[in-house]
């Protein structure tokens, strides 16, 4: 990908969706890995820690990356790959690449209007973007600006509020609903405490100091948001507006999910007419249950290592789940993807699409929508090169025969 490099003011992020020039910092961003260190320098420590951290000892977080080293490619040579394409089809839509943007909460604290930044960049690139239910921008605004965005819901604690939320998502115009099911209770995220992040967000000396030494974030994200939109609220957890991020009632809003069951998903299936995807599955039995209740797909995920520490990487169960549910039932996957080779390993093992989270959040923090577009381009170029070197013209050409296990 060829990118024109110009300079922009470092103080303010451009308005999401508006034509943008590429900040000079993107010259140094050669892979998705590079955005993490750059975001660490630009974000206050509590906010970066919230994005980067996981649960307890970070064992699942580490395994999400280490698992890719256990798979190697076998290639085909002397095959005409001059007319290759990485486009994929899912739920009746054609997407330009086999990866999309995973749902990430409160990313409007990373960059100005973060949910819109991610959704608009994805729409321009023709890839999937999933809006998080714990976002700080009303879902209606994102659906209006980026109509192809999917919505990911964390279910409220009773059926009446679940029904009301589902109805709001439909009225907003979303076509695909993703229901996250792996958070019966809040996780033990010690990392948040160590870095000074809390829910509710408690402004203190650490955050104030981090802001003073990072004036670009203060001016471009924090102050700009307060002046134009007021104190951020959790906008999309319910049918009505949620609590401000500094309110003590936030904890109450996120409680009471430990009694939810498959009966609630069955009720959602009856109510929601569009594609329904169940996110947070790590067992064959649960994937089959979701399929049998009428879900249109599942996302294999350990929540980025942010829930049960020690939970298996989704890559380790991918083959078994695909074999059990059959090729007609879409299996998506997330967790630790950073390279085009990672994406194609999952596609070869049967995943229909890969969702990538933290790197796109970092890219937004570094350079707004231009940063996300650059990150998408980097990953897309890696997928394209790797397809050619594998001897494949399309993602559908890949299969388990292209993969060798290094261990076991």
Number of C-alpha atoms within 10 A of each C-alpha: 9 6 11 11 13 13 10 16 10 17 14 18 26 22 14 21 18 10 9 15 15 20 19 15 16 22 13 10 19 13 18 21 15 16 26 21 11 19 20 17 14 21 25 27 20 21 22 23 19 19 20 19 20 26 22 18 16 21 17 27 25 16 20 24 16 12 16 22 11 13 15 14 16 12 15 12 11 7 12 11 16 10 9 16 18 18 16 18 13 14 13 7 9 14 19 16 23 27 30 23 27 24 27 23 19 24 27 24 22 26 29 27 27 26 31 25 29 33 29 25 26 23 18 11 18 16 22 26 25 24 28 25 26 22 25 26 24 16 24 18 13 25 21 13 15 22 17 23 27 27 24 26 25 21 26 21 16 13 15 9 16 22 19 15 21 19 14 18 24 18 10 17 18 22 19 22 25 24 21 22 19 19 18 15 13 16 14 16 21 15 19 22 13 12 18 20 23 17 14 15 16 14 12 9 10 15 18 13 12 18 19 13 14 16 17 18 27 20 17 18 22 20 15 17 19 11 9 8 12 11 14 20 21 22 21 26 25 23 17 13 13 19 19 18 20 16 14 14 14 18 12 9 15 18 14 15 18 11 10 16 11 13 11 15 21 15 14 20 17 10 13 17 12 15 19 22 24 26 25 23 23 23 15 18 13 16 25 18 13 23 18 12 15 17 23 21 24 27 26 28 26 26 24 27 26 22 22 22 20 17 19 20 29 29 25 16 16 23 17 14 24 21 12 13 20 12 12 9 17 21 25 26 29 29 25 26 22 17 18 22 20 20 25 28 22 28 25 20 20 25 25 24 25 25 23 23 20 23 25 26 32 31 30 31 31 30 26 29 34 24 26 28 22 26 26 24 17 18 20 21 14 18 24 21 13 16 24 21 16 19 21 24 19 17 21 15 13 21 15 15 11 19 19 12 11 10 7 4
